[in-house]
């Protein structure tokens, strides 16, 4: 374990690309350490390696398997779970701006141009004595059920996160995806009850996925919606699986799913334009996707891909002049006709608090 993190620190000191990740409910930590600082791209999704894609645009960065060294280790065991309660964010200006943005979304839905839109904000936290390894260790301890990662490329930057949402898992011609929406804080010994707004919002996501996959897939099976836990938050989730048709490609399936209504909205293009025009900042890789591309499975000829939506994430920017590190946290909320701006602000504060715990 110690050797693994020494390797991480050496790679970072040499300014070379790497990714560390741990899959949900898994004890294995995997690292890909690229041999050079070249920027490679996934173009047709027939490449093998780790892909890191933005919210919008086609520049999907690849850490290629054949240009990197793979290391594996077991996750250090720990029983620490610092469920800190953060005080409501006191940034009045940010609150007003975000509630105004939510209201704009509600107005657009009332006009009938949108059914749902996901609006987000960026929160910058100053971190003194930033240590990549200890923060990543905290991330994997606090979020055992999430896809936890730390990704670095000298030409792009440093990102880390703990995503509760899988975009797509494909194993040769079979696939699995999920519909995830609705958020509430888990209260000890209190049952999670969902409002009509949240149930409806999650159903939108399920319907979108099924409608968009119908021409590319067959034998699709869908679970009933159920409550899933991610750290201290609960979400509504539906499992969807089936077979990718012979004439369809992995790239086609990914492009109809991304960005999902859980991070963008419905109709997809209208919601995306609303976000780009009104959010007031560049999401970059937040709400993009990342994960293993065309990894060889255990049995011969088996090819697996496992992609996640880049949620609950942060971008780390180092200010060497002032010897301080800025963590840019990204949080979003799904807006429907029944949304209340004040409540959406509170939900965004809960979400940013879950990331602040690891800082």
C-alpha positions in Angstrom: 0.0 0.0 0.0 2.8 2.4 1.0 4.7 1.6 -2.2 1.5 2.3 -4.2 1.2 5.8 -2.8 4.9 6.5 -3.2 4.5 5.7 -6.9 1.6 8.2 -7.0 3.7 10.9 -5.4 6.6 10.2 -7.8 4.3 10.4 -10.8 2.8 13.7 -9.7 6.3 15.1 -8.9 7.4 14.2 -12.5 4.3 15.9 -13.8 3.1 12.7 -15.6 -0.5 11.6 -16.1 -2.2 9.0 -13.9 -5.5 7.8 -12.6 -6.3 6.0 -9.3 -9.7 4.5 -8.8 -11.8 2.1 -6.7 -15.1 0.7 -7.9 -18.2 0.6 -5.7 -18.2 -1.9 -2.8 -14.7 -3.1 -3.9 -11.5 -3.6 -1.9 -9.2 -3.2 -4.9 -7.4 0.1 -5.7 -6.2 0.4 -9.3 -3.7 2.9 -10.8 -2.7 3.6 -14.4 0.5 5.6 -14.6 1.2 7.0 -18.1 4.8 6.8 -19.4 4.8 10.2 -21.1 2.8 13.5 -20.9 1.2 13.2 -24.3 -2.5 13.9 -24.6 -4.3 10.9 -26.1 -8.0 10.8 -27.1 -10.7 8.1 -27.3 -12.1 8.6 -30.8 -14.1 5.6 -31.8 -14.4 3.8 -28.4 -12.4 0.9 -29.7 -9.3 2.0 -27.7 -8.3 0.4 -24.4 -7.5 2.4 -21.3 -9.1 4.9 -18.9 -11.4 7.5 -20.5 -12.1 11.0 -19.0 -14.8 13.0 -21.0 -16.2 16.5 -20.5 -19.8 17.6 -20.1 -19.8 18.9 -23.7 -17.5 18.7 -26.6 -15.8 15.6 -28.1 -12.4 15.8 -26.5 -12.5 12.5 -24.6 -9.1 12.1 -23.0 -7.6 8.6 -22.8 -4.8 7.2 -20.5 -4.0 4.3 -22.9 -3.4 0.9 -21.5 -0.4 0.4 -23.9 1.2 3.6 -22.8 1.0 3.1 -19.1 1.9 0.9 -16.2 -0.9 -0.7 -14.1 -0.6 -1.1 -10.4 -3.0 -2.7 -7.9 -3.3 -2.8 -4.2 -5.9 -3.4 -1.5 -7.8 -0.5 0.1 -6.4 0.3 3.6 -9.0 -0.8 6.1 -10.4 2.0 8.4 -13.5 2.5 10.4 -13.3 6.3 10.3 -16.4 7.9 9.0 -16.3 11.5 9.8 -19.9 12.5 9.1 -19.4 16.2 9.7 -22.3 18.6 9.6 -21.5 21.7 7.7 -23.1 25.0 8.6 -25.3 26.4 5.9 -23.2 28.2 3.4 -23.2 31.9 4.3 -22.4 33.2 0.8 -25.6 35.4 0.3 -24.5 36.4 -3.2 -24.1 32.7 -4.3 -27.4 31.9 -2.7 -29.2 34.7 -4.6 -27.6 33.8 -7.9 -28.4 30.1 -7.6 -32.0 30.7 -6.5 -32.4 33.1 -9.5 -31.0 30.4 -11.8 -33.5 27.9 -10.4 -36.3 30.3 -10.9 -35.3 30.8 -14.5 -35.4 27.1 -14.9 -38.9 26.9 -13.4 -40.1 29.7 -15.7 -38.7 27.9 -18.8 -40.6 24.7 -17.7 -43.8 26.7 -17.1 -43.5 28.1 -20.7 -43.3 24.5 -22.0 -39.8 24.8 -23.5 -38.4 22.3 -21.0 -39.7 19.4 -18.9 -36.7 19.3 -16.6 -33.3 21.0 -16.3 -30.3 20.4 -14.0 -28.6 23.6 -12.8 -25.4 23.6 -11.0 -22.9 25.9 -9.3 -19.2 26.0 -8.4 -18.0 26.6 -4.9 -14.3 27.3 -4.2 -12.8 26.2 -0.9 -9.3 27.2 0.2 -7.3 24.2 1.5 -4.1 24.6 3.4 -1.6 21.8 3.6 -3.3 19.9 0.7 -2.1 16.3 0.5 -3.5 14.4 -2.4 -2.9 10.9 -0.9 -4.6 11.6 2.5 -7.6 13.3 0.8 -8.0 10.4 -1.6 -7.8 7.9 1.3 -10.5 9.8 3.1 -12.6 9.7 -0.1 -12.5 5.9 -0.4 -13.2 5.5 3.3 -16.2 7.8 3.4 -17.8 6.5 0.1 -17.5 2.7 0.0 -20.5 2.5 -2.4 -19.3 5.1 -4.9 -16.8 5.1 -7.8 -13.9 7.0 -6.2 -11.1 8.4 -8.4 -8.2 10.8 -8.6 -7.2 11.8 -12.1 -4.3 14.0 -13.2 -2.9 15.2 -16.5 -0.4 18.1 -16.6 -2.2 19.6 -19.6 -5.7 19.4 -18.1 -5.4 19.4 -14.3 -6.2 17.4 -11.2 -9.7 16.0 -10.5 -11.1 13.8 -7.8 -14.5 12.5 -6.8 -16.9 9.9 -5.5 -19.7 9.3 -8.1 -22.9 7.4 -7.1 -24.0 7.1 -10.7 -22.9 4.6 -13.3 -23.4 5.7 -16.9 -22.9 2.3 -18.5 -21.4 -1.1 -17.9 -20.9 -3.2 -21.0 -19.6 -6.8 -21.2 -19.1 -7.8 -24.8 -22.8 -7.3 -26.0 -24.7 -7.1 -22.7 -25.1 -3.7 -20.9 -26.3 -2.3 -17.6 -27.2 1.3 -16.8 -29.1 3.1 -14.1 -31.6 5.9 -13.7 -30.8 8.0 -10.7 -32.5 11.2 -9.4 -33.9 12.8 -6.3 -31.8 13.6 -3.3 -32.3 13.9 0.5 -30.2 13.7 3.6 -30.5 10.5 5.5 -31.8 11.0 9.0 -30.8 8.2 11.5 -33.7 5.9 12.4 -36.1 7.8 10.0 -37.5 6.1 7.0 -36.8 7.8 3.6 -40.1 9.1 2.1 -40.1 10.6 -1.4 -42.2 13.5 -2.6 -44.2 13.5 -5.9 -41.7 16.0 -7.4 -38.7 13.6 -6.8 -40.6 10.5 -8.0 -41.6 12.3 -11.2 -38.1 13.6 -11.8 -36.6 10.1 -11.5 -39.3 8.7 -13.9 -38.3 11.3 -16.5 -34.8 9.9 -16.4 -35.9 6.3 -16.7 -38.2 7.1 -19.7 -35.5 9.0 -21.4 -33.0 6.1 -21.2 -35.5 3.5 -22.4 -36.8 5.7 -25.3 -33.2 6.5 -26.5 -31.9 3.0 -26.2 -34.8 1.2 -27.9 -33.3 1.3 -31.4 -29.8 0.2 -30.3 -30.7 -2.5 -27.8 -33.0 -5.5 -27.2 -34.2 -7.8 -24.4 -34.3 -4.8 -22.0 -35.2 -5.5 -18.3 -36.1 -2.8 -15.9 -36.3 -2.9 -12.0 -38.8 -1.1 -9.9 -37.5 2.2 -8.4 -35.9 1.9 -5.0 -33.9 4.0 -2.5 -30.1 3.9 -2.8 -27.6 5.4 -0.4 -24.5 7.4 -1.3 -22.6 8.6 1.7 -25.0 10.5 3.9 -27.5 11.1 1.0 -30.3 9.0 -0.5 -31.4 8.8 -4.1 -34.1 7.0 -6.1 -32.7 4.4 -8.4 -33.9 2.1 -11.2 -31.6 -0.7 -12.8 -31.8 -1.2 -16.5 -30.1 -4.0 -18.5 -30.2 -5.7 -21.8 -28.3 -6.6 -25.0 -26.6 -4.2 -27.4 -27.7 -5.0 -31.0 -25.2 -6.4 -33.5 -25.3 -3.3 -35.7 -24.9 -0.9 -32.7 -21.6 0.3 -31.2 -20.5 1.2 -27.7 -19.9 4.8 -28.9 -23.5 5.1 -30.1 -24.9 3.8 -26.8 -22.7 6.3 -24.8 -23.6 9.2 -27.1 -27.4 8.7 -26.6 -27.0 8.3 -22.9 -24.6 11.3 -22.3 -25.4 13.7 -20.8 -28.3 12.0 -19.0 -31.4 13.9 -17.8 -30.0 13.4 -14.3 -27.2 15.9 -15.1 -28.6 17.9 -18.0 -32.4 17.8 -18.5 -35.2 17.2 -21.0 -35.4 17.6 -24.0 -31.6 17.1 -24.0 -30.5 19.7 -26.5 -32.8 22.4 -25.2 -31.7 21.8 -21.6 -28.0 21.7 -22.6 -28.4 25.1 -24.3 -30.2 26.5 -21.3 -27.3 25.4 -19.0 -24.6 26.8 -21.3 -26.4 30.2 -21.6 -27.4 30.6 -17.9 -25.1 28.8 -15.5 -22.4 31.4 -15.8 -19.3 29.1 -15.5 -17.8 26.3 -17.5 -18.6 22.8 -16.1 -15.5 21.3 -17.9 -15.4 17.6 -16.7 -18.1 17.9 -14.0 -21.1 15.9 -15.3 -18.9 14.4 -18.0 -18.0 10.6 -17.6 -15.0 8.5 -16.9 -13.9 4.9 -16.4 -12.5 1.7 -17.9 -12.7 1.3 -21.7 -12.5 -2.1 -23.4 -10.7 -3.9 -20.6 -10.0 -7.6 -21.1 -12.2 -9.8 -19.0 -11.2 -13.1 -17.3 -12.6 -15.3 -20.1 -11.1 -15.3 -23.6 -12.4 -12.6 -25.9 -14.4 -10.9 -23.2 -14.2 -7.1 -23.4 -15.6 -5.0 -20.6 -16.2 -1.2 -20.2 -17.4 0.4 -17.0 -18.2 4.1 -17.2 -19.5 6.5 -14.5 -21.0 10.0 -14.5 -18.5 12.6 -13.0 -20.6 13.7 -10.0 -19.7 14.7 -6.4 -16.3 15.8 -7.8 -13.8 18.6 -7.4 -11.0 20.2 -9.4 -7.9 21.0 -7.4 -5.9 24.1 -8.4 -2.6 24.9 -6.8 -1.6 28.5 -6.2 2.1 28.1 -5.8 2.8 31.8 -5.2 0.6 31.9 -2.2 1.3 28.3 -1.2 -2.5 27.6 -1.0 -4.7 25.1 -2.8 -8.2 25.9 -4.2 -10.7 23.0 -4.4 -13.4 23.8 -6.9 -16.5 21.8 -5.8 -19.4 21.3 -8.2 -23.0 20.6 -7.2 -26.2 20.5 -9.2 -30.0 20.1 -8.6 -32.7 18.7 -10.9 -35.4 21.4 -11.5 -39.0 20.4 -12.4 -42.2 22.5 -12.4 -42.7 21.8 -8.6 -39.2 22.9 -7.5 -38.8 25.6 -4.8 -35.6 27.7 -5.2 -34.9 27.8 -1.4 -35.1 24.0 -1.2 -32.8 23.5 -4.2 -30.2 25.8 -2.6 -30.4 23.7 0.6 -29.9 20.5 -1.5 -26.9 22.0 -3.1 -25.4 22.9 0.3 -26.0 19.3 1.5 -24.2 18.0 -1.6 -21.2 20.3 -1.2 -21.0 19.4 2.5 -20.5 15.7 1.5 -17.4 16.7 -0.5 -16.1 19.1 2.2 -16.0 16.2 4.6 -12.9 14.9 2.8 -11.1 18.2 2.8 
